[in-house]
Amino acid sequence: MTRAIVTFLIVLTLAFTFASAKAFTSDESIIFAAMIIVLLVIIIIISQISRRKHKRGRINLQFTQKELEQKIIERTEKLTDEIAKQQATEVLLTETQEYLNSIINSMPSILIGVTADGTITHWNSAAHHATDITAYQALTRNLFDIYPDIPVTQDMITTTIDQGTPRLTENIQSGSGSNALHTDLTIYPLVSANRPGAVIRLDDVTKRVRMENMMIQNEKMLSLGELAAGMAHEINNPLSAIINSIQNIQRRTTPELPKNHQVAQSLGIEVEQIHAYLSQREVFKFLDNIREAGDRSAKIVTNMLEFSRNSTQDHEPVDLEELLEHALLLANNSFQLKTQDGGTQLALQKEYETDLPKVPCAATEIQQVILNLLRNACQCFITTGAKADEPPKITLRLYRWDEHVCLEIEDNGPGMEEPVSRHVFEPFYTTKEVGQGTGLGLSVSYFIVTEHHEGTIEVESTPGKGSNFIITLPL
């Protein structure tokens, strides 16, 4: 553009010079020509300056463009790095959250996060299994609407958050009898300025509580065993004197001994008269009652001694089915239930697994345990009766379980409340009237099975449905 303007001016100047050369003199023409040359020089200089400025501006523009491009590239790289870091951070946060959720969901404890007003913020897998409610269904819902049976109140959550200290409640029982469950409850406060809340933790400690009860039971048995041994020895001496004295009285009043006649004749009396007098006054009946009571007391002493020491009988392989049948034969007299209508035959149901191996045990001891359980079942029918819609029945089961043989004796009687079933194996514990029971039958049975045979004996009982005693003996 600048070159075209300069060329146009030069051509215009030359044309004007040529036209003016004819109109001026030679001096004037020289001066005019000089002016024209100066003008041309100025024009050329201006053109050069303008050209240089244009070139410099173009160079500056190119440099600025490169700087902008470089800055754009650097900014783009920086943004790319920041985006990559952001993505890496998001991936790391996601992995961390998934890892924490995996840890929380793998815990056997029920973990529930709630806000101060009871809105659920977290719900782990254990809570899902316990309630059959998924986390998707539970989140943002009210805790007490979703889980009404939880042993937690709104006041407990509010108090824990306000105080800022965990709250622990141990051994919360739900259900009864063999269906009883025990739970430990802990509420942890979540301190947050924006959204305070709490974490509720529920642990199933049923196995631990049962184990603790069993250990307490064993400790009771050991301490009471020592007490029973001492009492048995102290009772045994005067009891032996009483029984021996009764036997001597009966011998020295009978007409069958010649020595009695000799002493009576020396005193001027007849043994038959003495015997007739004692019979008429029922003295012999009193003596028989005393002797019967003494024999019963002797059996109690024997049981107490057995309760306090290990058995010395050798264990031999025994067919439990034959042993059970023999025990049923011995206990047959107990199976007549005396009811108001004159008696009801007790029904027996046998469920024996075939080809059971013989069990190493002391036959007389296991037979004693079976007789104790059968006697208790019969007595519960006599005192209370069976369920109204079923006749009195005892079910006997024999089956193998792993490396053990199990024997079950189940009745459809009144059953037991949980406080009763918890103490049935304790010595001297009985629900019978005074004089009707010693409270040693089940405790002795417990020790025979657990201490003498390294087995287990348990009871499952539900009020109104009956009781089931389960004996497990190792092979």
Secondary structure as a PSIPRED ss2 file (coil, helix, strand):
# PSIPRED VFORMAT (PSIPRED V4.0)

   1 M C   1.000  0.000  0.000
   2 T H   0.000  1.000  0.000
   3 R H   0.000  1.000  0.000
   4 A H   0.000  1.000  0.000
   5 I H   0.000  1.000  0.000
   6 V H   0.000  1.000  0.000
   7 T H   0.000  1.000  0.000
   8 F H   0.000  1.000  0.000
   9 L H   0.000  1.000  0.000
  10 I H   0.000  1.000  0.000
  11 V H   0.000  1.000  0.000
  12 L H   0.000  1.000  0.000
  13 T H   0.000  1.000  0.000
  14 L H   0.000  1.000  0.000
  15 A H   0.000  1.000  0.000
  16 F H   0.000  1.000  0.000
  17 T H   0.000  1.000  0.000
  18 F H   0.000  1.000  0.000
  19 A H   0.000  1.000  0.000
  20 S H   0.000  1.000  0.000
  21 A H   0.000  1.000  0.000
  22 K C   1.000  0.000  0.000
  23 A C   1.000  0.000  0.000
  24 F C   1.000  0.000  0.000
  25 T C   1.000  0.000  0.000
  26 S H   0.000  1.000  0.000
  27 D H   0.000  1.000  0.000
  28 E H   0.000  1.000  0.000
  29 S H   0.000  1.000  0.000
  30 I H   0.000  1.000  0.000
  31 I H   0.000  1.000  0.000
  32 F H   0.000  1.000  0.000
  33 A H   0.000  1.000  0.000
  34 A H   0.000  1.000  0.000
  35 M H   0.000  1.000  0.000
  36 I H   0.000  1.000  0.000
  37 I H   0.000  1.000  0.000
  38 V H   0.000  1.000  0.000
  39 L H   0.000  1.000  0.000
  40 L H   0.000  1.000  0.000
  41 V H   0.000  1.000  0.000
  42 I H   0.000  1.000  0.000
  43 I H   0.000  1.000  0.000
  44 I H   0.000  1.000  0.000
  45 I H   0.000  1.000  0.000
  46 I H   0.000  1.000  0.000
  47 S H   0.000  1.000  0.000
  48 Q H   0.000  1.000  0.000
  49 I H   0.000  1.000  0.000
  50 S H   0.000  1.000  0.000
  51 R H   0.000  1.000  0.000
  52 R H   0.000  1.000  0.000
  53 K H   0.000  1.000  0.000
  54 H H   0.000  1.000  0.000
  55 K H   0.000  1.000  0.000
  56 R H   0.000  1.000  0.000
  57 G H   0.000  1.000  0.000
  58 R H   0.000  1.000  0.000
  59 I H   0.000  1.000  0.000
  60 N H   0.000  1.000  0.000
  61 L H   0.000  1.000  0.000
  62 Q H   0.000  1.000  0.000
  63 F H   0.000  1.000  0.000
  64 T H   0.000  1.000  0.000
  65 Q H   0.000  1.000  0.000
  66 K H   0.000  1.000  0.000
  67 E H   0.000  1.000  0.000
  68 L H   0.000  1.000  0.000
  69 E H   0.000  1.000  0.000
  70 Q H   0.000  1.000  0.000
  71 K H   0.000  1.000  0.000
  72 I H   0.000  1.000  0.000
  73 I H   0.000  1.000  0.000
  74 E H   0.000  1.000  0.000
  75 R H   0.000  1.000  0.000
  76 T H   0.000  1.000  0.000
  77 E H   0.000  1.000  0.000
  78 K H   0.000  1.000  0.000
  79 L H   0.000  1.000  0.000
  80 T H   0.000  1.000  0.000
  81 D H   0.000  1.000  0.000
  82 E H   0.000  1.000  0.000
  83 I H   0.000  1.000  0.000
  84 A H   0.000  1.000  0.000
  85 K H   0.000  1.000  0.000
  86 Q H   0.000  1.000  0.000
  87 Q H   0.000  1.000  0.000
  88 A H   0.000  1.000  0.000
  89 T H   0.000  1.000  0.000
  90 E H   0.000  1.000  0.000
  91 V H   0.000  1.000  0.000
  92 L H   0.000  1.000  0.000
  93 L H   0.000  1.000  0.000
  94 T H   0.000  1.000  0.000
  95 E H   0.000  1.000  0.000
  96 T H   0.000  1.000  0.000
  97 Q H   0.000  1.000  0.000
  98 E H   0.000  1.000  0.000
  99 Y H   0.000  1.000  0.000
 100 L H   0.000  1.000  0.000
 101 N H   0.000  1.000  0.000
 102 S H   0.000  1.000  0.000
 103 I H   0.000  1.000  0.000
 104 I H   0.000  1.000  0.000
 105 N H   0.000  1.000  0.000
 106 S H   0.000  1.000  0.000
 107 M C   1.000  0.000  0.000
 108 P C   1.000  0.000  0.000
 109 S C   1.000  0.000  0.000
 110 I E   0.000  0.000  1.000
 111 L E   0.000  0.000  1.000
 112 I E   0.000  0.000  1.000
 113 G E   0.000  0.000  1.000
 114 V E   0.000  0.000  1.000
 115 T E   0.000  0.000  1.000
 116 A C   1.000  0.000  0.000
 117 D C   1.000  0.000  0.000
 118 G C   1.000  0.000  0.000
 119 T E   0.000  0.000  1.000
 120 I E   0.000  0.000  1.000
 121 T E   0.000  0.000  1.000
 122 H E   0.000  0.000  1.000
 123 W E   0.000  0.000  1.000
 124 N C   1.000  0.000  0.000
 125 S H   0.000  1.000  0.000
 126 A H   0.000  1.000  0.000
 127 A H   0.000  1.000  0.000
 128 H H   0.000  1.000  0.000
 129 H H   0.000  1.000  0.000
 130 A H   0.000  1.000  0.000
 131 T H   0.000  1.000  0.000
 132 D C   1.000  0.000  0.000
 133 I C   1.000  0.000  0.000
 134 T C   1.000  0.000  0.000
 135 A H   0.000  1.000  0.000
 136 Y H   0.000  1.000  0.000
 137 Q H   0.000  1.000  0.000
 138 A H   0.000  1.000  0.000
 139 L C   1.000  0.000  0.000
 140 T C   1.000  0.000  0.000
 141 R C   1.000  0.000  0.000
 142 N E   0.000  0.000  1.000
 143 L H   0.000  1.000  0.000
 144 F H   0.000  1.000  0.000
 145 D H   0.000  1.000  0.000
 146 I H   0.000  1.000  0.000
 147 Y C   1.000  0.000  0.000
 148 P C   1.000  0.000  0.000
 149 D C   1.000  0.000  0.000
 150 I C   1.000  0.000  0.000
 151 P C   1.000  0.000  0.000
 152 V C   1.000  0.000  0.000
 153 T C   1.000  0.000  0.000
 154 Q H   0.000  1.000  0.000
 155 D H   0.000  1.000  0.000
 156 M H   0.000  1.000  0.000
 157 I H   0.000  1.000  0.000
 158 T H   0.000  1.000  0.000
 159 T H   0.000  1.000  0.000
 160 T H   0.000  1.000  0.000
 161 I H   0.000  1.000  0.000
 162 D H   0.000  1.000  0.000
 163 Q H   0.000  1.000  0.000
 164 G C   1.000  0.000  0.000
 165 T C   1.000  0.000  0.000
 166 P C   1.000  0.000  0.000
 167 R E   0.000  0.000  1.000
 168 L E   0.000  0.000  1.000
 169 T E   0.000  0.000  1.000
 170 E E   0.000  0.000  1.000
 171 N E   0.000  0.000  1.000
 172 I E   0.000  0.000  1.000
 173 Q E   0.000  0.000  1.000
 174 S E   0.000  0.000  1.000
 175 G C   1.000  0.000  0.000
 176 S C   1.000  0.000  0.000
 177 G H   0.000  1.000  0.000
 178 S H   0.000  1.000  0.000
 179 N H   0.000  1.000  0.000
 180 A C   1.000  0.000  0.000
 181 L E   0.000  0.000  1.000
 182 H E   0.000  0.000  1.000
 183 T E   0.000  0.000  1.000
 184 D E   0.000  0.000  1.000
 185 L E   0.000  0.000  1.000
 186 T E   0.000  0.000  1.000
 187 I E   0.000  0.000  1.000
 188 Y E   0.000  0.000  1.000
 189 P E   0.000  0.000  1.000
 190 L E   0.000  0.000  1.000
 191 V C   1.000  0.000  0.000
 192 S C   1.000  0.000  0.000
 193 A C   1.000  0.000  0.000
 194 N C   1.000  0.000  0.000
 195 R C   1.000  0.000  0.000
 196 P C   1.000  0.000  0.000
 197 G E   0.000  0.000  1.000
 198 A E   0.000  0.000  1.000
 199 V E   0.000  0.000  1.000
 200 I E   0.000  0.000  1.000
 201 R E   0.000  0.000  1.000
 202 L E   0.000  0.000  1.000
 203 D E   0.000  0.000  1.000
 204 D E   0.000  0.000  1.000
 205 V C   1.000  0.000  0.000
 206 T H   0.000  1.000  0.000
 207 K H   0.000  1.000  0.000
 208 R H   0.000  1.000  0.000
 209 V H   0.000  1.000  0.000
 210 R H   0.000  1.000  0.000
 211 M H   0.000  1.000  0.000
 212 E H   0.000  1.000  0.000
 213 N H   0.000  1.000  0.000
 214 M H   0.000  1.000  0.000
 215 M H   0.000  1.000  0.000
 216 I H   0.000  1.000  0.000
 217 Q H   0.000  1.000  0.000
 218 N H   0.000  1.000  0.000
 219 E H   0.000  1.000  0.000
 220 K H   0.000  1.000  0.000
 221 M H   0.000  1.000  0.000
 222 L H   0.000  1.000  0.000
 223 S H   0.000  1.000  0.000
 224 L H   0.000  1.000  0.000
 225 G H   0.000  1.000  0.000
 226 E H   0.000  1.000  0.000
 227 L H   0.000  1.000  0.000
 228 A H   0.000  1.000  0.000
 229 A H   0.000  1.000  0.000
 230 G H   0.000  1.000  0.000
 231 M H   0.000  1.000  0.000
 232 A H   0.000  1.000  0.000
 233 H H   0.000  1.000  0.000
 234 E H   0.000  1.000  0.000
 235 I H   0.000  1.000  0.000
 236 N H   0.000  1.000  0.000
 237 N H   0.000  1.000  0.000
 238 P H   0.000  1.000  0.000
 239 L H   0.000  1.000  0.000
 240 S H   0.000  1.000  0.000
 241 A H   0.000  1.000  0.000
 242 I H   0.000  1.000  0.000
 243 I H   0.000  1.000  0.000
 244 N H   0.000  1.000  0.000
 245 S H   0.000  1.000  0.000
 246 I H   0.000  1.000  0.000
 247 Q H   0.000  1.000  0.000
 248 N H   0.000  1.000  0.000
 249 I H   0.000  1.000  0.000
 250 Q H   0.000  1.000  0.000
 251 R H   0.000  1.000  0.000
 252 R H   0.000  1.000  0.000
 253 T C   1.000  0.000  0.000
 254 T C   1.000  0.000  0.000
 255 P C   1.000  0.000  0.000
 256 E C   1.000  0.000  0.000
 257 L C   1.000  0.000  0.000
 258 P H   0.000  1.000  0.000
 259 K H   0.000  1.000  0.000
 260 N H   0.000  1.000  0.000
 261 H H   0.000  1.000  0.000
 262 Q H   0.000  1.000  0.000
 263 V H   0.000  1.000  0.000
 264 A H   0.000  1.000  0.000
 265 Q H   0.000  1.000  0.000
 266 S H   0.000  1.000  0.000
 267 L C   1.000  0.000  0.000
 268 G C   1.000  0.000  0.000
 269 I C   1.000  0.000  0.000
 270 E C   1.000  0.000  0.000
 271 V H   0.000  1.000  0.000
 272 E H   0.000  1.000  0.000
 273 Q H   0.000  1.000  0.000
 274 I H   0.000  1.000  0.000
 275 H H   0.000  1.000  0.000
 276 A H   0.000  1.000  0.000
 277 Y H   0.000  1.000  0.000
 278 L H   0.000  1.000  0.000
 279 S H   0.000  1.000  0.000
 280 Q H   0.000  1.000  0.000
 281 R C   1.000  0.000  0.000
 282 E C   1.000  0.000  0.000
 283 V H   0.000  1.000  0.000
 284 F H   0.000  1.000  0.000
 285 K H   0.000  1.000  0.000
 286 F H   0.000  1.000  0.000
 287 L H   0.000  1.000  0.000
 288 D H   0.000  1.000  0.000
 289 N H   0.000  1.000  0.000
 290 I H   0.000  1.000  0.000
 291 R H   0.000  1.000  0.000
 292 E H   0.000  1.000  0.000
 293 A H   0.000  1.000  0.000
 294 G H   0.000  1.000  0.000
 295 D H   0.000  1.000  0.000
 296 R H   0.000  1.000  0.000
 297 S H   0.000  1.000  0.000
 298 A H   0.000  1.000  0.000
 299 K H   0.000  1.000  0.000
 300 I H   0.000  1.000  0.000
 301 V H   0.000  1.000  0.000
 302 T H   0.000  1.000  0.000
 303 N H   0.000  1.000  0.000
 304 M H   0.000  1.000  0.000
 305 L H   0.000  1.000  0.000
 306 E H   0.000  1.000  0.000
 307 F H   0.000  1.000  0.000
 308 S H   0.000  1.000  0.000
 309 R C   1.000  0.000  0.000
 310 N C   1.000  0.000  0.000
 311 S C   1.000  0.000  0.000
 312 T C   1.000  0.000  0.000
 313 Q C   1.000  0.000  0.000
 314 D C   1.000  0.000  0.000
 315 H C   1.000  0.000  0.000
 316 E E   0.000  0.000  1.000
 317 P E   0.000  0.000  1.000
 318 V E   0.000  0.000  1.000
 319 D C   1.000  0.000  0.000
 320 L H   0.000  1.000  0.000
 321 E H   0.000  1.000  0.000
 322 E H   0.000  1.000  0.000
 323 L H   0.000  1.000  0.000
 324 L H   0.000  1.000  0.000
 325 E H   0.000  1.000  0.000
 326 H H   0.000  1.000  0.000
 327 A H   0.000  1.000  0.000
 328 L H   0.000  1.000  0.000
 329 L H   0.000  1.000  0.000
 330 L H   0.000  1.000  0.000
 331 A C   1.000  0.000  0.000
 332 N H   0.000  1.000  0.000
 333 N H   0.000  1.000  0.000
 334 S H   0.000  1.000  0.000
 335 F H   0.000  1.000  0.000
 336 Q E   0.000  0.000  1.000
 337 L E   0.000  0.000  1.000
 338 K C   1.000  0.000  0.000
 339 T C   1.000  0.000  0.000
 340 Q C   1.000  0.000  0.000
 341 D C   1.000  0.000  0.000
 342 G C   1.000  0.000  0.000
 343 G C   1.000  0.000  0.000
 344 T E   0.000  0.000  1.000
 345 Q E   0.000  0.000  1.000
 346 L C   1.000  0.000  0.000
 347 A E   0.000  0.000  1.000
 348 L E   0.000  0.000  1.000
 349 Q E   0.000  0.000  1.000
 350 K E   0.000  0.000  1.000
 351 E E   0.000  0.000  1.000
 352 Y E   0.000  0.000  1.000
 353 E C   1.000  0.000  0.000
 354 T C   1.000  0.000  0.000
 355 D C   1.000  0.000  0.000
 356 L C   1.000  0.000  0.000
 357 P C   1.000  0.000  0.000
 358 K C   1.000  0.000  0.000
 359 V E   0.000  0.000  1.000
 360 P E   0.000  0.000  1.000
 361 C E   0.000  0.000  1.000
 362 A C   1.000  0.000  0.000
 363 A H   0.000  1.000  0.000
 364 T H   0.000  1.000  0.000
 365 E H   0.000  1.000  0.000
 366 I H   0.000  1.000  0.000
 367 Q H   0.000  1.000  0.000
 368 Q H   0.000  1.000  0.000
 369 V H   0.000  1.000  0.000
 370 I H   0.000  1.000  0.000
 371 L H   0.000  1.000  0.000
 372 N H   0.000  1.000  0.000
 373 L H   0.000  1.000  0.000
 374 L H   0.000  1.000  0.000
 375 R H   0.000  1.000  0.000
 376 N H   0.000  1.000  0.000
 377 A H   0.000  1.000  0.000
 378 C H   0.000  1.000  0.000
 379 Q H   0.000  1.000  0.000
 380 C H   0.000  1.000  0.000
 381 F H   0.000  1.000  0.000
 382 I H   0.000  1.000  0.000
 383 T H   0.000  1.000  0.000
 384 T C   1.000  0.000  0.000
 385 G C   1.000  0.000  0.000
 386 A C   1.000  0.000  0.000
 387 K C   1.000  0.000  0.000
 388 A C   1.000  0.000  0.000
 389 D C   1.000  0.000  0.000
 390 E C   1.000  0.000  0.000
 391 P C   1.000  0.000  0.000
 392 P C   1.000  0.000  0.000
 393 K E   0.000  0.000  1.000
 394 I E   0.000  0.000  1.000
 395 T E   0.000  0.000  1.000
 396 L E   0.000  0.000  1.000
 397 R E   0.000  0.000  1.000
 398 L E   0.000  0.000  1.000
 399 Y E   0.000  0.000  1.000
 400 R E   0.000  0.000  1.000
 401 W E   0.000  0.000  1.000
 402 D C   1.000  0.000  0.000
 403 E C   1.000  0.000  0.000
 404 H E   0.000  0.000  1.000
 405 V E   0.000  0.000  1.000
 406 C E   0.000  0.000  1.000
 407 L E   0.000  0.000  1.000
 408 E E   0.000  0.000  1.000
 409 I E   0.000  0.000  1.000
 410 E E   0.000  0.000  1.000
 411 D E   0.000  0.000  1.000
 412 N C   1.000  0.000  0.000
 413 G C   1.000  0.000  0.000
 414 P C   1.000  0.000  0.000
 415 G C   1.000  0.000  0.000
 416 M C   1.000  0.000  0.000
 417 E C   1.000  0.000  0.000
 418 E H   0.000  1.000  0.000
 419 P H   0.000  1.000  0.000
 420 V H   0.000  1.000  0.000
 421 S H   0.000  1.000  0.000
 422 R H   0.000  1.000  0.000
 423 H H   0.000  1.000  0.000
 424 V C   1.000  0.000  0.000
 425 F C   1.000  0.000  0.000
 426 E C   1.000  0.000  0.000
 427 P C   1.000  0.000  0.000
 428 F C   1.000  0.000  0.000
 429 Y C   1.000  0.000  0.000
 430 T C   1.000  0.000  0.000
 431 T C   1.000  0.000  0.000
 432 K C   1.000  0.000  0.000
 433 E C   1.000  0.000  0.000
 434 V C   1.000  0.000  0.000
 435 G C   1.000  0.000  0.000
 436 Q C   1.000  0.000  0.000
 437 G C   1.000  0.000  0.000
 438 T C   1.000  0.000  0.000
 439 G C   1.000  0.000  0.000
 440 L C   1.000  0.000  0.000
 441 G H   0.000  1.000  0.000
 442 L H   0.000  1.000  0.000
 443 S H   0.000  1.000  0.000
 444 V H   0.000  1.000  0.000
 445 S H   0.000  1.000  0.000
 446 Y H   0.000  1.000  0.000
 447 F H   0.000  1.000  0.000
 448 I H   0.000  1.000  0.000
 449 V H   0.000  1.000  0.000
 450 T H   0.000  1.000  0.000
 451 E H   0.000  1.000  0.000
 452 H H   0.000  1.000  0.000
 453 H C   1.000  0.000  0.000
 454 E C   1.000  0.000  0.000
 455 G C   1.000  0.000  0.000
 456 T E   0.000  0.000  1.000
 457 I E   0.000  0.000  1.000
 458 E E   0.000  0.000  1.000
 459 V E   0.000  0.000  1.000
 460 E E   0.000  0.000  1.000
 461 S E   0.000  0.000  1.000
 462 T E   0.000  0.000  1.000
 463 P C   1.000  0.000  0.000
 464 G C   1.000  0.000  0.000
 465 K C   1.000  0.000  0.000
 466 G E   0.000  0.000  1.000
 467 S E   0.000  0.000  1.000
 468 N E   0.000  0.000  1.000
 469 F E   0.000  0.000  1.000
 470 I E   0.000  0.000  1.000
 471 I E   0.000  0.000  1.000
 472 T E   0.000  0.000  1.000
 473 L E   0.000  0.000  1.000
 474 P E   0.000  0.000  1.000
 475 L C   1.000  0.000  0.000
